[in-house]
Amino acid sequence: MRITLVLSALLSLFACQSKAQTETSATTEGKSIYDFTMTTLEGEEKPLADYKGKVILVVNVASKCGNTPQYADLEAMYEANKDNGLVILGFPANNFMKQEPGSNEEIAEFCQKNYGVTFPMFSKISVKGDDMDPLYQYLTTAAGEEVSWNFQKFLIDREGNVVRSIAPRTKVDEAEIQQQILGLL
C-alpha cells in the first residue's frame, strides 16, 4: 500500500513537472526575438523585428548594483560598433535585491547623467520568477540558462539565434567576449 502511494505521488510530481516544461516550451516554441514588441523608457512600443539583421546584446540592467559601472563598457561597445550592426538593448529589472527601484523616467535620467547611455533602453520588466516577461521566458529557454543577477547578457546573431548567455560579472570588453561579438558583426 505504501509503495503504491509513493509511486502515485512520484508519478503525479513528474506529470506536473512535465506539464510545466511543456507549457514553457509551448510559449517559446517557434518564436524568435523578432516576435516581441517591447515598451521603451519613453513609453513607445518598439517591435524587436526592427533589429532584424543586427547582432543584438540583450542586458538586464540595474542602477544600484555592483555591476552598474558596466553601463560604461556597454556604451563604449555600442558606440564603437553600432555602425557595423551591433545594437545593445537594456532592460531594467528590479528582481535582485531591489537594485532598480526607480521609475522609467528616473532610470532614463540616471543612465544619461551618469553614463551617457545612447543604446536603446526599455521599460522596467521582470526577468525572473512567476512574473517573468515573455521575452525573458524566450531568452532563458533558448539559452538554457536562467538569469542569475543584474547585467546578465544574451548574445543574438544576425539571424535572430540566441548564441549564448554571458555571466553578469563578465564585461563586454573582455577579450573572449569582444572577439565573439566582433566575429558576429
C-alpha positions in Angstrom: 0.0 0.0 0.0 2.8 2.4 1.0 4.7 1.7 -2.2 1.6 2.3 -4.3 1.1 5.7 -2.6 4.8 6.7 -3.0 4.7 5.7 -6.7 1.5 7.5 -7.2 2.9 10.7 -5.6 6.1 10.4 -7.7 4.1 10.0 -10.9 1.9 13.0 -10.1 5.0 15.1 -9.4 6.6 14.1 -12.7 3.4 14.7 -14.6 3.1 18.2 -13.1 6.8 19.0 -13.8 6.4 17.7 -17.4 3.3 19.8 -17.9 5.1 22.9 -16.7 8.0 22.2 -19.0 5.6 21.6 -21.9 3.8 24.9 -21.2 7.1 26.8 -21.1 8.1 25.2 -24.4 4.8 25.9 -26.0 5.1 29.6 -25.1 8.6 29.8 -26.7 8.4 27.2 -29.4 8.5 28.6 -32.9 9.2 32.1 -31.7 12.2 34.3 -32.2 13.3 37.6 -30.6 11.7 39.3 -33.6 8.2 38.2 -32.4 8.3 40.5 -29.4 7.3 44.2 -29.1 8.6 46.0 -26.0 7.9 49.4 -24.4 10.8 51.9 -24.4 11.6 54.0 -21.4 9.8 56.8 -23.2 6.6 54.7 -23.3 6.7 53.9 -27.1 6.0 50.4 -28.4 9.1 49.1 -30.2 8.9 45.9 -32.3 12.2 44.0 -31.9 11.8 43.0 -35.5 13.2 46.5 -36.2 16.5 45.0 -35.2 16.5 42.2 -37.8 19.9 41.7 -39.4 21.7 43.2 -36.5 23.8 41.5 -33.8 21.8 42.1 -30.6 23.1 42.1 -27.0 20.2 42.0 -24.5 21.1 43.0 -21.0 19.1 43.2 -17.8 20.3 46.3 -16.0 20.1 48.0 -12.6 21.3 51.3 -11.3 22.1 50.3 -7.7 24.2 47.2 -8.3 27.9 46.4 -8.1 27.8 45.7 -11.8 26.2 49.1 -12.7 29.6 50.5 -13.9 29.2 48.1 -16.8 27.0 50.7 -18.4 30.2 52.5 -19.4 31.6 49.4 -21.1 28.3 48.7 -22.8 28.0 52.2 -24.1 31.6 52.1 -25.4 31.0 48.8 -27.2 27.8 50.2 -28.7 29.4 53.5 -29.9 32.3 51.7 -31.4 30.2 49.1 -33.3 26.7 50.4 -33.9 27.6 51.4 -37.5 28.8 47.8 -38.0 25.4 46.3 -37.0 25.6 45.9 -33.2 22.7 47.0 -31.0 22.5 46.7 -27.3 19.1 46.6 -25.7 18.9 47.5 -22.0 16.0 46.1 -19.8 15.9 47.5 -16.3 14.8 44.9 -13.7 14.2 45.0 -10.0 14.4 41.3 -9.4 17.7 41.2 -7.5 17.8 42.8 -4.1 15.5 45.6 -5.4 18.5 47.2 -7.1 16.4 49.0 -9.8 13.8 50.8 -7.7 13.4 53.9 -9.9 10.6 54.8 -12.3 11.3 54.7 -16.1 11.9 58.4 -16.0 14.4 58.1 -13.1 16.2 55.3 -14.9 16.5 57.3 -18.1 17.9 60.3 -16.2 20.3 58.1 -14.3 21.6 56.4 -17.4 22.1 59.6 -19.3 23.6 61.7 -16.5 26.0 59.0 -15.2 26.9 57.0 -18.3 25.7 58.9 -21.4 23.8 55.9 -22.5 22.6 56.1 -26.1 21.8 52.5 -26.8 18.1 51.6 -26.7 16.6 51.3 -23.2 13.3 49.7 -22.4 10.8 50.0 -19.6 11.3 48.0 -16.4 10.4 44.3 -16.6 10.7 41.2 -14.6 13.5 38.8 -15.7 12.9 36.0 -13.2 10.1 34.4 -11.3 6.4 33.9 -11.8 6.0 37.4 -13.4 9.0 36.9 -15.8 8.4 38.9 -19.0 7.7 36.6 -22.1 10.8 38.0 -23.8 12.9 36.7 -20.9 11.0 33.4 -20.9 12.0 33.1 -24.5 15.7 34.1 -23.9 16.3 31.8 -20.9 14.6 28.9 -22.7 16.6 29.4 -25.9 19.9 29.8 -23.9 19.1 27.0 -21.5 20.1 29.3 -18.6 18.2 31.3 -16.1 19.1 34.9 -15.2 21.3 34.8 -12.2 21.8 38.5 -11.5 21.8 42.0 -12.9 23.8 42.6 -16.1 23.4 39.0 -17.5 23.7 39.3 -21.2 22.2 37.3 -24.1 24.0 37.5 -27.4 21.9 37.1 -30.6 23.3 36.7 -34.1 22.1 38.5 -37.2 19.6 35.7 -37.9 18.0 36.0 -34.5 19.5 32.9 -32.9 20.5 33.1 -29.3 24.2 32.3 -29.4 24.9 32.4 -25.7 24.3 33.8 -22.3 27.1 35.8 -20.7 27.5 35.9 -17.0 26.6 39.1 -15.1 30.1 39.9 -13.9 31.6 39.2 -17.4 32.3 42.5 -19.1 31.9 43.1 -22.8 35.4 44.5 -23.0 36.9 41.1 -22.0 38.9 39.7 -24.9 36.8 36.5 -25.4 33.5 38.4 -25.4 34.8 41.1 -27.7 36.1 38.5 -30.1 32.8 36.7 -30.1 30.7 39.8 -30.6 33.0 41.2 -33.3 33.1 37.8 -35.0 29.3 38.0 -35.5 29.4 41.5 -37.0 
